Amino acid sequence: GARLRAVRALPLTSLVTRRDDDFEAEERVRLAEALAPWREKFPDVPVTKHVATGPATQVLLTASARGCLTVVGRRRHPSYVTWKLGPVAHAALHHVPCPVAVVPHD
């Protein structure tokens, strides 16, 4: 019964390199496309899509301030004996005020 908030952070450089108003709309479409398979699989889960400009770490920390669980992705590395986190997952584990799940993906 929980609501899901999907967050996509746009780099600050996008404000300089892309000056058209359609850029954020394009990123909203990309987020919706990424969520589409999950929306089909779990149609009863309410989802709010959030696109913000800024460093990914800061966008995530702000978006998760009142969350019950924060889920961040981690790219799989070629070596399965190492387990390394990127800066966003690392910051989430140290600064998000709720439980954090780090999920590996391809």
N, C-alpha and C positions, 0 to 999 in steps of 0.2 A: 503493500500500500504506500510505499515511499515514492516521492517525486524524484526524478533524475534531472540533474542540471548538467548538460554537456557544454564544455567550455573550449573555445578555440582562441588562442592568442595570436594577434597579428604583430609582427615586429614594428618597432618605431620607424625603421627605415622605410616601411611601406607608405608612411605619410609623405616622404620625400620622393620616392621613386614612382609612386602611383598617385596622381593628383585627381583622378576622376572619382566621382561619387559611386561608381558601380563596384569598386574594389571590395568594400565591405559586403555588399550584396552578393558578389561572387563567392566570397568566403563563407557566407551563410549557406549558399547552395552546396559548397563543398562539404560543410559540416553535415548538412541534411543528407547528402549522398553517403557519407561515412556511417551515419546512423541508420540508414534505410534497412539494411539486413536485420539489425537488432529490433527496429520498430516492427518489422514483419514477424519476427520470432516472438516478441513480447508486446503485442499491441495494446495491452491493458496498462502498461507502465506509462504514466504521464511524464513527458519530457519537455524541458525548457531549454532552448538553444541560446547560448550566450557567446557573442563574438566581441572581443575587446582589443584595443590596441595598447601594446605595452610589453614589457619583458614577460615571458611566459611564467616565470616564477611568481612575479607580483600579481599577474592576472589570476593565477591559480589560488594564491593565498587569499586574495580578496574575495574570490568567488566561493571559497570553502569556509569562510569565517563562521557561518552558521550551519554548516553541514553536519550530518550524522556520520557520514563516511566519505572519504575522498579516495577516488581510484585514479591512479596514474599509470601510464604505460611505461614500459622499459623495453628498449630494443634488445633482441637476443644478440649475443656476441658470438663470434666464431668459436671461441673456446668455452666449452661447457664446465671447465674447472674454475673459471673466474666468474664472479658475480659483481658486476659494476653497475653503479647507478649514475644516471645523468644528473645534471644540476637541478632540474625541476623536481625529479623524484627525491633527490637528496634534501632539497629545501622543504618539500612537503613532509617528509619524515621528521624533520627537526622543528618545523614551525606551524604546521596546521594543527588547530586545536581539537581535532577529532581523530578517530582512528583512520589509518591510511592503508590501503591495499595497493601493492605494486604488482602489476600484471605484465609478464613478458609477452611480447608480440613480435611478429615478423615485419 
